[in-house]
């Protein structure tokens, strides 16, 4: 890091890239007056959203229509900080380009990236993280002092408090670490099994499994296959319900709550009232991480274990069905948030939607990846108008709404709503021509499909765009709609309050301060 402003930590899955990067960041934290910032990219699928994800992590609230790279670069330009980008391998090109742009704009910025392969960009230094040294690598080293053995001892002690490495088991522990190629995640998964098995039993079971795999290929197992075999062995030792839930939970991005797991994963041999019990078993086996938040307990699959679960779910033939249930859960969540947004629990929903951001992205990506799901995608995206505008995701909302509208060719009520929400989002960015264009398209489509609500909202959005653009001479028809008609459009939608007709009086051109005060009271 002294010689390069971009360091990429590489290595196989489970070797400890993330842990190493975070440890280094902790050690050098005093050198960065503006702090250490961490961004997890594991479940991000859209390379166009990398810059926005980083901006969100920084809390950058710029909602303008400027290029987000420009906004991010300006924000970083005078700051002295370290940015940790975790899990970049599936977004290498986007991460490489963004890192290059940001480092050029921000002379005091340094970046640590983790990836299974290098970013292959100018000025990058690559540090390969090898597995732990195992007994026998250094003939002069005692197994009692070996780092792989020590990791096993630490993890085993957390499971069995009186566990020690001594003469009775040191050779078995050493053989186990050698068999697992010193891969930290594999060692940790094995150590957890001491709740039910002895070290010798774990070693025997793993040896049998690895012998079968090696016999099939007639060669020694590469390290990535060693990890997969260790995960597979851990998977086989789970109860049938635990294996099934492990696979089904792989559809979640980042973390999730118990209610979501019940809705998405229950059914077909797994009752909803057993989900908590099975989740507890997976937490005990270190398959799931569990932690408390202000809104309750949440759970997370380690990325390497999630990938294994995805493969297993695919073998079960359940991937599409589970993704549909995941989509449906977050559509319902969005609709509940939309209706509750103007109520007394707005802060709760603000926190909730930011927590569920990763899962919402995955649901949106699923909808937009298949033409048959685009209509539901329009419903989801338009129901999230409050999240896009009020929770700091205007750029992202516009990006997804424009994609969805472009993929939807025929007029429909879902497309009409998406268009007026797009107009609303563009207005929030100050893109008045774009807002007017979306509102006019909404109005045209609404007439075709007979959607009177969308006609009202499209007209109001045209009026809002005209007002924000300073075109007060154009007396928009939206301000002439009767209160009863506006109320019928639904109180959960933005700009549906009848009193918004008073907005023109808030213009700096208002002739009297009393009119402005009246506007502030009624709006």
C-alpha positions in Angstrom: 0.0 0.0 0.0 3.0 2.3 0.4 3.9 1.8 -3.3 0.4 1.5 -4.9 -2.9 3.3 -4.4 -4.8 0.3 -5.7 -4.1 -3.1 -4.1 -6.1 -6.2 -5.1 -6.2 -9.1 -2.7 -6.7 -12.3 -4.7 -7.2 -15.9 -3.8 -9.6 -18.8 -4.0 -13.0 -18.7 -2.2 -12.8 -19.3 1.5 -9.1 -18.4 1.8 -9.8 -15.2 3.8 -9.5 -12.4 1.3 -12.2 -10.3 3.0 -10.8 -10.9 6.4 -7.3 -10.0 5.3 -8.5 -6.8 3.6 -10.4 -5.7 6.7 -7.6 -6.6 9.0 -5.2 -4.5 7.0 -7.7 -1.6 6.8 -7.9 -1.7 10.6 -4.2 -1.6 11.0 -3.7 1.5 8.8 -6.9 3.3 9.9 -4.8 6.0 11.7 -3.3 7.1 8.3 -6.7 8.2 6.9 -8.3 11.2 8.5 -11.6 10.6 6.6 -11.7 7.0 7.6 -12.1 3.5 6.2 -15.1 2.7 4.0 -16.3 -0.8 3.2 -18.6 -1.7 0.2 -19.7 -5.3 -0.3 -20.4 -6.1 -4.0 -21.1 -9.8 -3.6 -24.8 -9.7 -4.7 -24.7 -6.8 -7.1 -25.4 -8.0 -10.6 -25.7 -4.8 -12.7 -22.2 -3.4 -13.5 -23.9 0.0 -14.1 -24.8 0.2 -10.5 -21.3 -0.1 -9.0 -20.7 3.6 -8.7 -24.2 4.1 -7.2 -23.6 1.4 -4.6 -20.4 3.1 -3.6 -22.1 6.5 -3.4 -24.8 5.0 -1.2 -22.1 3.7 1.2 -20.6 7.1 1.4 -24.1 8.6 2.1 -23.8 11.0 -0.9 -27.2 12.6 -1.2 -26.8 14.2 -4.6 -30.0 13.6 -6.6 -29.1 15.6 -9.7 -29.0 14.3 -13.2 -25.2 14.7 -13.4 -23.1 11.6 -14.2 -22.8 9.8 -10.9 -19.1 9.2 -11.5 -18.6 13.0 -11.6 -20.5 13.4 -8.3 -18.6 10.6 -6.6 -15.3 12.0 -7.9 -16.0 15.5 -6.7 -17.0 14.2 -3.3 -13.8 12.2 -3.0 -11.5 14.8 -4.5 -10.4 16.5 -1.3 -10.8 13.5 1.1 -8.2 11.2 2.5 -9.7 7.8 2.9 -9.3 4.1 2.2 -12.1 2.4 0.2 -12.4 -1.4 0.6 -14.3 -3.0 -2.4 -15.2 -6.6 -1.4 -15.9 -9.4 -3.9 -15.2 -7.8 -7.3 -14.6 -10.9 -9.4 -18.0 -10.8 -11.2 -17.8 -7.1 -11.9 -14.1 -6.8 -12.7 -14.4 -4.5 -15.8 -16.7 -2.1 -14.0 -14.7 -2.0 -10.8 -11.4 -1.6 -12.8 -12.8 1.4 -14.8 -14.3 3.0 -11.7 -11.2 2.6 -9.6 -9.1 4.2 -12.4 -11.5 7.1 -12.7 -11.7 7.8 -8.9 -8.0 7.5 -8.3 -7.4 10.0 -11.1 -9.9 12.5 -9.5 -9.0 11.9 -5.8 -5.2 12.1 -5.2 -5.6 11.1 -1.5 -7.8 8.1 -2.2 -6.5 4.5 -1.7 -8.4 1.4 -2.6 -8.2 -2.2 -1.5 -10.2 -4.6 -3.6 -10.8 -8.3 -3.0 -11.4 -10.6 -6.0 -10.7 -14.1 -7.2 -8.8 -12.5 -10.1 -6.9 -9.2 -10.5 -8.7 -6.1 -11.8 -5.9 -5.8 -14.5 -5.8 -2.0 -14.5 -3.0 0.5 -14.5 -1.2 1.0 -11.3 -2.6 -2.0 -9.6 -0.6 -4.1 -7.2 -1.8 -7.7 -6.7 -1.4 -9.6 -3.5 -2.2 -13.3 -3.6 -3.5 -14.8 -0.3 -2.3 -18.4 0.0 -4.0 -20.9 2.2 -2.6 -21.3 5.7 0.7 -23.1 6.2 -0.1 -26.7 7.2 2.0 -29.2 9.2 4.8 -30.5 7.1 5.3 -27.4 5.0 8.0 -26.4 7.4 9.9 -29.5 8.7 11.3 -27.5 11.6 7.9 -26.3 12.8 6.1 -28.1 15.6 2.4 -28.8 14.8 1.5 -27.2 18.1 2.8 -23.9 16.6 1.3 -24.3 13.1 -1.2 -21.6 12.0 -3.7 -24.0 10.5 -3.7 -26.1 13.7 -4.1 -22.9 15.8 -7.1 -21.8 13.7 -8.7 -25.2 14.2 -8.0 -25.0 18.0 -9.6 -21.5 18.2 -12.7 -22.5 16.3 -13.0 -25.8 18.1 -12.7 -24.1 21.5 -15.7 -21.9 20.6 -17.8 -25.0 20.1 -16.3 -27.2 22.8 -14.9 -24.9 25.5 -12.6 -27.5 27.0 -11.1 -28.6 23.7 -7.3 -28.6 23.6 -4.7 -29.9 21.1 -2.5 -32.3 22.9 -0.7 -35.6 22.4 -3.9 -37.5 22.1 -5.2 -35.6 19.0 -2.4 -33.5 17.6 -1.6 -35.9 14.8 -5.3 -36.2 13.8 -5.7 -32.4 13.9 -2.5 -32.0 11.8 -3.7 -34.5 9.2 -7.1 -32.8 9.1 -5.6 -29.4 8.3 -3.4 -31.0 5.6 -6.4 -32.8 4.1 -8.2 -29.4 4.0 -5.3 -27.7 2.3 -5.1 -25.1 5.0 -8.2 -23.3 3.6 -9.6 -21.3 6.6 -13.3 -21.7 5.7 -12.9 -25.4 5.3 -11.1 -25.7 8.6 -13.8 -23.6 10.4 -16.6 -25.8 8.9 -14.8 -28.9 10.2 -14.2 -27.5 13.6 -17.9 -26.8 14.1 -18.6 -30.6 13.8 -16.9 -31.3 17.1 -20.3 -30.7 18.7 -21.2 -34.2 17.5 -18.1 -35.9 16.3 -14.5 -36.5 17.4 -11.5 -35.3 15.5 -10.8 -38.8 14.3 -14.4 -39.3 13.1 -14.3 -36.0 11.2 -10.9 -37.0 9.6 -12.3 -40.4 8.6 -15.4 -39.0 7.0 -13.5 -36.4 5.1 -10.9 -38.8 3.9 -13.6 -41.1 2.6 -15.3 -38.3 0.7 -12.0 -36.9 -0.8 -10.9 -40.4 -1.8 -14.1 -40.8 -3.8 -13.6 -37.5 -5.5 -9.9 -38.0 -6.2 -10.6 -41.5 -7.5 -13.1 -40.1 -10.0 -10.6 -37.7 -11.4 -7.5 -39.9 -10.8 -5.6 -36.8 -9.7 -5.1 -34.9 -6.5 -7.9 -32.4 -5.8 -7.2 -28.8 -6.7 -7.7 -26.4 -3.8 -11.0 -25.0 -5.1 -12.3 -28.6 -5.2 -11.0 -29.2 -1.7 -13.1 -26.4 -0.4 -16.1 -27.5 -2.4 -15.7 -31.0 -1.1 -15.5 -29.7 2.5 -18.6 -27.7 2.0 -20.3 -30.7 0.5 -19.3 -32.9 3.4 -20.7 -30.3 5.8 -23.8 -30.1 3.7 -24.3 -33.9 3.9 -24.0 -33.9 7.7 -26.9 -31.4 8.0 -30.4 -32.7 8.6 -32.6 -33.0 5.5 -34.6 -29.9 6.4 -31.4 -27.9 7.0 -30.0 -28.9 3.6 -33.3 -27.9 1.9 -33.4 -24.5 3.7 -29.7 -23.9 3.0 -30.5 -24.2 -0.7 -33.6 -22.1 -0.6 -32.0 -19.3 1.5 -29.5 -18.9 -1.3 -32.0 -16.7 -3.2 -31.6 -13.9 -0.7 -29.1 -11.1 -1.2 -27.1 -10.0 1.8 -29.1 -10.5 4.9 -32.8 -11.3 5.5 -35.3 -11.5 8.3 -37.2 -14.4 9.7 -40.6 -13.4 8.1 -39.0 -13.3 4.7 -37.4 -16.7 5.2 -40.8 -18.1 6.2 -42.6 -16.6 3.2 -40.0 -17.5 0.6 -38.8 -20.9 1.8 -41.7 -22.7 3.5 -43.6 -25.4 1.7 -42.9 -28.8 0.1 -41.5 -30.7 3.0 -40.6 -27.6 5.1 -43.5 -26.2 7.2 -43.4 -22.5 8.0 -43.6 -23.1 11.8 -40.3 -25.1 11.5 -38.3 -22.4 9.8 -37.0 -20.8 13.0 -35.9 -24.2 14.4 -34.1 -25.1 11.2 -32.4 -21.6 10.9 -31.2 -22.1 14.5 -29.6 -25.4 13.5 -27.8 -23.7 10.5 -26.6 -20.9 12.8 -25.2 -23.6 15.2 -23.4 -25.2 12.3 -21.9 -21.9 11.2 -23.7 -22.1 7.8 -25.7 -18.9 8.7 -24.5 -15.8 10.5 -27.0 -14.2 12.9 -26.9 -10.7 14.3 -29.2 -8.2 16.0 -30.3 -4.9 14.4 -32.7 -2.1 15.6 -35.5 -3.8 13.7 -34.8 -7.3 15.0 -32.7 -10.4 14.3 -31.3 -10.9 10.8 -29.4 -13.7 9.1 -26.8 -14.0 6.3 -25.3 -16.8 4.3 -21.5 -16.5 3.8 -21.0 -15.9 0.1 -19.1 -19.1 -0.6 -21.8 -21.2 1.1 -24.5 -19.2 -0.7 -23.0 -20.2 -4.0 -23.0 -23.8 -3.0 -26.7 -23.4 -2.0 -27.5 -21.9 -5.4 -26.0 -24.9 -7.2 -28.0 -27.3 -4.9 -31.2 -25.4 -5.5 -30.6 -25.6 -9.2 -30.2 -29.4 -8.9 -33.5 -29.6 -7.0 -35.2 -27.7 -9.9 -36.5 -25.1 -7.5 -34.5 -22.0 -8.6 -37.2 -20.3 -10.6 -40.0 -21.0 -8.1 -38.0 -19.7 -5.2 -36.9 -16.6 -7.1 -40.6 -15.9 -7.9 -41.5 -16.2 -4.2 -38.6 -13.9 -3.3 -39.9 -11.4 -5.9 -43.4 -11.7 -4.6 -42.4 -11.1 -1.0 -40.5 -7.9 -1.8 -43.3 -6.7 -4.1 -45.7 -7.0 -1.2 -43.2 -5.3 1.1 -42.9 -2.4 -1.4 -46.7 -2.1 -1.6 -47.0 -2.1 2.2 -44.3 0.6 2.4 -46.0 2.7 -0.3 -49.3 2.8 1.6 -47.7 3.4 5.0 -45.2 6.0 3.9 -47.4 9.0 4.7 -48.3 7.6 8.1 -46.7 7.8 11.5 -44.2 5.0 10.9 -42.3 6.7 8.1 -38.9 6.5 9.9 -39.5 2.8 10.4 -40.1 2.3 6.7 -37.1 4.5 5.8 -34.8 2.2 7.9 -36.6 -0.9 6.6 -36.2 -0.2 2.9 -32.5 0.7 3.3 -32.0 -2.6 5.1 -33.8 -4.5 2.3 -32.0 -2.6 -0.5 -29.9 -5.6 -1.7 -32.9 -8.0 -1.8 -35.0 -5.4 -3.7 -32.2 -5.1 -6.3 -32.2 -8.9 -6.8 -36.0 -9.0 -7.1 -35.8 -6.2 -9.7 -33.0 -7.8 -11.6 -35.0 -11.1 -11.7 -38.0 -9.2 -13.2 -36.0 -7.4 -15.8 -34.1 -10.5 -16.9 -37.2 -12.2 -18.4 -39.8 -10.5 -20.7 -42.5 -12.5 -18.9 -41.8 -10.8 -15.6 -41.4 -7.2 -16.8 -45.0 -6.3 -15.9 -44.5 -7.4 -12.3 -41.2 -5.5 -12.4 -43.1 -2.3 -13.4 -45.4 -2.9 -10.4 -42.4 -3.3 -8.1 -40.5 -0.3 -9.3 -43.4 2.0 -9.3 -44.5 1.0 -5.8 -41.1 2.0 -4.6 -41.4 5.7 -5.6 -41.0 6.7 -2.0 -37.8 4.7 -1.7 -36.3 6.2 -4.8 -37.0 9.8 -3.9 -37.1 9.9 -0.1 -34.5 7.2 0.8 -31.7 8.6 -1.4 -31.9 6.3 -4.4 -33.1 8.7 -7.1 -30.4 7.7 -9.6 -31.0 4.0 -9.1 -34.7 4.4 -9.4 -34.4 6.3 -12.7 -32.0 3.7 -14.0 -34.3 0.8 -13.3 -37.5 2.6 -14.3 -36.0 3.6 -17.7 -34.9 0.0 -18.3 -38.3 -1.4 -17.4 -40.3 1.1 -19.5 -38.0 0.4 -22.4 -38.7 -3.3 -22.1 -42.4 -2.8 -21.9 -43.8 -2.1 -25.4 -47.6 -2.2 -24.9 -49.5 0.3 -22.9 -50.9 -1.0 -19.6 -51.9 0.3 -16.2 -48.6 -1.0 -14.8 -46.6 0.9 -17.5 -48.7 4.1 -16.9 -47.8 4.1 -13.2 -44.2 3.5 -13.9 -44.2 6.4 -16.3 -45.6 8.9 -13.9 -43.2 7.6 -11.2 -40.4 8.1 -13.7 -41.6 11.7 -14.3 -41.6 12.2 -10.5 -38.0 10.8 -10.2 -36.8 13.0 -13.1 -38.4 16.0 -11.5 -36.6 15.2 -8.3 -33.3 15.3 -10.3 -34.2 18.6 -11.9 -34.5 17.0 -15.4 -37.6 19.0 -16.3 -37.8 18.1 -20.1 -37.4 14.4 -19.1 -40.1 14.7 -16.5 -42.5 16.3 -18.9 -41.7 13.7 -21.6 -42.5 10.8 -19.2 -45.7 12.5 -18.0 -46.9 13.1 -21.5 -46.2 9.4 -22.5 -48.1 8.4 -19.4 -51.1 10.5 -20.3 -51.2 9.1 -23.8 -51.0 5.5 -22.6 -53.5 6.2 -19.8 -56.1 7.3 -22.4 -55.5 4.2 -24.4 -56.0 1.8 -21.5 -58.8 3.8 -19.8 -56.8 4.5 -16.6 -58.4 7.6 -15.2 -56.1 7.6 -12.1 -53.1 7.7 -14.4 -54.6 10.5 -16.4 -54.9 12.6 -13.3 -51.4 11.8 -12.1 -49.8 12.3 -15.4 -51.5 15.7 -15.7 -50.3 16.6 -12.2 -46.8 15.5 -13.0 -46.8 17.8 -16.1 -47.9 20.6 -13.8 -45.2 19.8 -11.3 -42.6 19.8 -14.0 -43.9 23.1 -15.4 -43.8 24.7 -12.0 -40.3 23.5 -11.2 -39.2 24.7 -14.5 -40.5 28.1 -13.8 -43.2 28.0 -16.5 -46.0 29.6 -14.4 -47.7 31.1 -17.4 -48.7 27.7 -18.5 -51.6 27.1 -16.2 -51.4 23.3 -15.9 -54.7 21.5 -15.9 -53.6 19.5 -12.9 -54.2 22.4 -10.6 -57.8 22.5 -11.8 -58.7 18.9 -10.9 -61.4 18.7 -8.2 -60.2 17.6 -4.8 -62.5 14.6 -5.0 -60.9 13.4 -8.2 -57.4 13.8 -6.8 -58.3 12.0 -3.6 -59.7 9.1 -5.7 -56.3 8.7 -7.2 -55.0 7.4 -3.9 -53.5 9.1 -0.9 -50.4 6.9 -1.0 -49.1 8.4 -4.2 -46.8 11.5 -4.3 -48.3 14.8 -5.3 -51.8 13.5 -4.7 -52.6 15.9 -1.8 -55.3 18.3 -3.1 -53.4 21.1 -1.3 -50.5 20.7 -3.7 -52.5 23.1 -5.9 -51.1 25.8 -3.7 -47.5 25.1 -4.8 -47.4 27.9 -7.4 -47.7 30.4 -4.5 -44.4 29.2 -3.2 -42.5 30.5 -6.2 -40.0 33.3 -5.4 -42.1 35.3 -7.8 -45.0 35.3 -5.4 -46.1 38.8 -4.8 -46.7 38.6 -1.1 -45.0 36.8 1.8 -48.5 35.9 3.1 -49.1 33.7 0.1 -45.8 31.9 0.7 -46.7 31.4 4.4 -50.1 30.1 3.3 -48.4 27.6 1.0 -46.1 26.4 3.7 -49.0 25.8 6.1 -51.2 24.0 3.5 -48.4 21.9 1.8 
